[in-house]
Structures are given as C-alpha cells and as structure tokens.
C-alpha cells in the first residue's frame, strides 16, 4: 500500500499526470453549499483544479443545503462522467449557524455509489463542531440540574440534534477550537474516519513523523 501511494498518488504525480494516467478526461469538481466559507474556493486553487471547480449548491428557506439541488448536481456529474472529489456539509454556517442535512447527504452518497459515482463526504464543523458535545449523555439531565446562572440554556432543535448524532458518517470533520470552543488563540483540527485517507496527500519526514500512531505529519 505504501509503495502504491508513493508512486501513484496525486501528491507525487501532480494533477495533470494523475488524471492522464487514470484516463480522466474531464477536470474533477467538488461541491459546497452556496454560503460556504471563502476558504473552500481557495482550496480549489491549492489543488490546482481552480476555484471554478467548486459547484455551489443552492439553499432552502432555512439557509441549509437544498438536498434536491444537490441531487440534481450529482446526477449531472454521473450523466456527464465528471469526476467528483467531495461533497461538503456545513455544520454551522458562519453567517446563519445553519446545519446541513448530513444524514440525507450520506444516504445520497450511498445511492449514487451504486450507480457508479463515489465521493468523499466532508463535514465543515469549523464553527459548529463543538456543539456535538450537547448530544452526549442522558437527554434532559442537564436542564433539570442546571444552575440558573449567567449563561441561558438554549437546547438544540430536534433537526439539528439529529444531524449531530450522524456527524460520524462524514469521512472528515473540521473543527476550530478558537470559534465555539472559546480557545483564546487560533487553532484547527481535521478528524478522519479512516486515518489512512490522509496518506494520499501526506509528506512524511523523520523530523515530524514518528510512526502511524503519531498524527503529526509534515
């Protein structure tokens, strides 16, 4: 596996030679909701596929990703044999705190996988990821025992709670401690459901990489 990654991965071949070697005639795309953070189109430029590779998905009246609009774009990619790198669910948008329907998005991925279109499901929880902690423990216990202090109690809606309960369906989850984690300095975490997923773009060096159990990589 290590040898294949070192010789066949896009990090070694580059985007152009990788696509040529794998018979990909059309440039790959990726999707994000229309209210995505500015870093998402920037990601396309870093990958070398350009910011135009981002397909913005329309929103519903609650500023959440419209699942029907997403399905339409997935069908277009399937019908036209357009490679799709990833589909992103925003877990707490910067402006509206909207949470995308990640469970439905996962089900869509499974549906299209059977048809021949597969992609990574990413959860952008940079702002809202920390609220996952609100669905741990026994429901209702905290409210009964809460001290009526300065901070008011504001529970998650049933819809939002359901999305957080399914957050682990994502292949990756980003979380920024300096946002809703109230960390006093900038920080960020990228969590993988399968840690080997990162190997396709990782550059290992003995000064910073100390084995598979050590997440630090250069």
C-alpha positions in Angstrom: 0.0 0.0 0.0 2.8 2.4 0.9 4.6 1.8 -2.4 1.4 2.4 -4.4 0.8 5.6 -2.6 4.4 6.8 -3.1 4.3 6.1 -6.8 0.7 6.6 -7.9 -0.7 9.3 -5.7 -1.6 12.8 -7.0 0.9 14.3 -4.4 3.7 12.6 -6.4 2.3 12.7 -10.0 0.6 16.1 -9.9 -3.0 16.7 -11.0 -2.3 16.6 -14.8 -0.3 13.4 -14.9 -2.6 11.7 -12.3 -5.6 12.4 -14.5 -3.9 11.3 -17.7 -2.6 8.1 -16.1 -6.1 7.2 -14.8 -8.0 8.1 -18.0 -9.8 11.1 -16.6 -10.7 13.4 -19.5 -12.7 16.0 -17.5 -11.5 18.1 -14.7 -12.7 17.0 -11.3 -15.2 19.0 -9.3 -16.4 19.4 -5.7 -19.5 20.8 -4.1 -20.2 23.1 -1.2 -23.4 25.0 -0.1 -23.7 28.4 -1.6 -23.0 30.0 1.8 -19.6 28.3 2.1 -16.6 29.9 3.8 -14.2 31.7 1.5 -11.5 29.0 2.2 -13.5 26.5 0.1 -12.9 28.1 -3.4 -9.3 28.8 -2.3 -9.0 25.1 -1.8 -9.6 24.5 -5.5 -6.7 26.8 -6.4 -4.4 25.0 -3.9 -5.3 21.6 -5.5 -4.6 23.0 -9.0 -8.1 22.5 -10.3 -9.1 26.1 -9.9 -11.8 27.8 -7.9 -14.3 27.2 -10.8 -14.2 23.5 -9.9 -16.4 24.3 -6.9 -20.1 23.6 -7.6 -22.2 25.9 -5.3 -25.4 24.1 -4.0 -28.5 26.3 -3.5 -30.0 26.8 -0.1 -33.5 26.2 1.2 -35.6 28.7 3.2 -33.7 27.8 6.4 -30.3 28.6 4.7 -29.5 24.8 4.7 -28.2 23.0 1.7 -31.1 22.0 -0.6 -30.9 18.3 -0.9 -32.8 18.3 -4.2 -30.4 20.8 -5.7 -27.5 18.6 -4.6 -29.1 15.5 -6.1 -29.5 17.4 -9.4 -25.8 18.3 -9.5 -24.8 14.7 -8.6 -26.9 13.4 -11.5 -25.3 15.9 -13.8 -21.8 14.6 -12.8 -22.9 11.0 -13.2 -24.6 11.5 -16.6 -21.6 13.5 -18.0 -18.9 11.4 -16.3 -17.5 14.3 -14.4 -15.2 13.1 -11.5 -16.4 14.4 -8.2 -13.8 14.7 -5.4 -16.1 15.6 -2.5 -19.4 16.8 -1.2 -19.4 19.2 1.8 -21.9 19.5 4.6 -21.6 22.7 6.6 -22.2 22.1 10.3 -22.9 25.6 11.4 -22.5 28.3 8.7 -20.6 31.4 9.6 -23.5 33.8 8.9 -26.6 31.9 9.8 -25.4 29.0 12.0 -27.3 26.7 9.6 -26.6 23.0 9.8 -26.8 20.9 6.6 -28.8 17.6 6.4 -25.7 15.4 6.6 -27.8 12.2 7.1 -29.6 12.7 3.9 -26.4 13.6 2.1 -24.8 10.4 3.3 -27.8 8.4 2.0 -27.4 10.2 -1.3 -23.8 9.2 -1.5 -24.8 5.6 -0.9 -27.4 5.8 -3.6 -25.1 7.3 -6.2 -22.2 5.0 -5.2 -24.3 2.1 -6.5 -24.8 4.0 -9.8 -21.1 4.5 -10.3 -20.4 7.9 -8.7 -18.5 7.9 -5.5 -17.0 10.8 -3.5 -15.8 11.8 0.0 -18.4 13.3 2.3 -16.8 16.2 4.3 -18.2 17.9 7.3 -17.2 21.5 7.8 -17.7 21.9 11.6 -15.2 24.7 11.9 -17.7 26.9 13.7 -20.4 24.4 14.9 -18.4 21.2 15.5 -18.2 21.8 19.3 -21.9 21.6 19.7 -21.7 17.9 19.1 -20.9 17.7 22.8 -24.5 18.8 23.5 -25.9 15.4 22.4 -23.8 13.4 24.8 -25.2 11.9 28.0 -28.7 11.4 29.1 -31.2 13.7 27.5 -32.9 16.1 29.9 -30.5 15.6 32.8 -28.6 18.9 32.3 -31.7 21.0 32.1 -33.1 19.6 35.4 -29.9 20.2 37.3 -28.8 23.4 35.7 -27.8 26.3 37.9 -29.8 29.4 36.8 -26.6 31.5 36.3 -25.4 34.0 33.7 -25.4 31.7 30.7 -29.0 30.8 29.5 -29.9 27.3 28.5 -30.7 27.0 24.8 -31.2 23.4 23.6 -30.6 22.2 20.0 -33.7 21.7 17.8 -34.6 18.1 17.1 -33.5 18.5 13.5 -30.0 19.8 14.4 -29.6 17.2 17.2 -30.3 14.5 14.6 -27.6 15.9 12.3 -25.0 15.9 15.1 -25.9 12.3 16.0 -25.0 11.4 12.4 -21.9 13.6 12.2 -19.6 10.5 12.3 -20.9 9.5 8.9 -18.6 12.1 7.3 -15.2 10.9 6.1 -13.6 14.0 7.6 -14.7 16.6 10.1 -13.0 20.0 10.6 -13.2 21.8 14.0 -11.8 25.1 15.0 -11.2 25.4 18.8 -10.9 29.2 18.6 -14.5 29.6 17.5 -17.3 27.9 19.5 -14.6 26.2 21.6 -13.6 29.6 23.0 -9.9 28.8 22.7 -8.0 32.2 23.1 -5.7 31.5 20.2 -6.2 30.3 16.6 -6.3 26.5 16.1 -7.8 23.9 13.9 -8.3 20.1 13.8 -9.0 17.7 10.9 -10.5 14.4 12.0 -10.6 11.4 9.8 -13.0 8.5 10.0 -10.2 6.4 8.3 -6.8 7.8 9.2 -5.2 6.2 6.1 -7.2 8.7 4.0 -4.6 11.4 4.7 -1.7 9.3 3.3 -2.6 10.1 -0.3 -1.5 13.8 0.3 0.9 13.4 3.2 4.6 14.1 3.1 6.4 12.1 5.7 9.7 13.2 7.2 11.5 11.7 10.2 11.8 15.1 12.0 8.0 15.3 12.4 6.6 11.8 11.7 7.2 9.2 14.4 5.0 6.3 13.3 1.4 5.6 12.4 0.2 6.3 15.9 1.5 9.8 15.8 -0.8 12.2 13.9 1.9 14.8 13.4 3.0 15.0 9.7 5.0 17.4 7.6 
